Amino acid sequence: MQCGGFRDETAIMNHLKTFILLAALTALFGAVGLWLGGVNGMLIALAIAGAMNLFSYWNADKIVMRLYKAQIVDEAHPNAMVRAYVTDVVEMARDAGLPRPKVAIIPSDQPNAFATGRDPKNAAVCATTGLLDLLTREEVRGVMAHELAHVKNRDTLTMTMTVTATIAGAISALANFALIFGGDRDRPGGMIGTIALMLLAPMAAALVQMAISRSREYEADRVGAEIAGDPQALASALQKIEAHARRIVNPTAERNPASAQLFIINPLAGKGADNLFSTHPATGNRVKALLELATRMGVPVRAAPTPIPAAAVTAPWSGASVPETPAPRRGPWG
């Protein structure tokens, strides 16, 4: 009963934090719109940003999966490791009350994973081949349960493709309108104030959007740990992923930094702190929260994970029948 109460309280606080951040983003849009473009300019900017994001809403999963060369896999895949990965994802989705998602692998040495899609019925979860190479089966389950939690919480809608993107995009559009058509010299602050707002408003919107992303990562950690039933497996996986992501470049993510917030760990190897400019919480903070959750869930405590140097991490899956991935890798598995 105590654990259930804790879960409810944590969920309420995480959702409240997201609501407050969304309210702040909306208030910022209203203030900037009235200042730079008046009511008409504000409505025009919102319409343009909304149209752009409506397109993303219907095509987000296809765009992202094509960008990262993700390939759909199923239980018939020739690689035993991939078959087990698919089986585990399908099983956890069923246990979480979710429709079967598309399951994909991405040909990348950097260990990472993400979820995409406009709703649970159109969701896809993706893991890199580097992730499957690096982690134990239990750790992969923990990571993919985190991604299923994003699907369950509809974070791909709230955080990535529509709500925050539309408002932030509208603010940027207003700033561009002011840059192209000029500002109103008669308003308080004159042209200098207008220029300052043009530069600062999109930055402020981006900061709020990043804060929302960090908040949703904490919530996905919590829900994902409950789906997998093992918070410590996810905690261990996060540390291993971060250790490798810092030294293995993901060229696609580097060319498309806006997609970084999709991943479970920042693929751009950002700073390890919950700072204003980070789309992901500090891994140490996430691990601490997961271990506290494990205690409250009554999960038997194993040795607490400690930061692991990337060069020291080797974690083949249990079972000698899993074939090794050839190197250099020319494409997805098998």
Secondary structure, DSSP 8 states (H G I E B T S, - for coil): -HHHHHHHHHHHHHHHHHHHHHHHHHHHHHHHHHHHTHHHHHHHHHHHHHHHHHHHHHHHHHHHHHHTT-EE--TT-SSHHHHHHHHHHHHHHHHTT----EEEEE--SS--EEEE-SSGGG-EEEEEHHHHHHS-HHHHHHHHHHHHHHHHTTHIIIIIISHHHHHHHHHHHHHHHHHHH---TTSTTHHHHHHHHHHHHHHHHHHHHHHHHHHHHHHHHHHHHHHHT-HHHHHHHHHHHHHHHTTS--HHHHH-GGGGGGBSS-TT---SS--TT-SS--HHHHHHHHHHHHHHHT-----------GGG-----SSTTS----SS--SS--
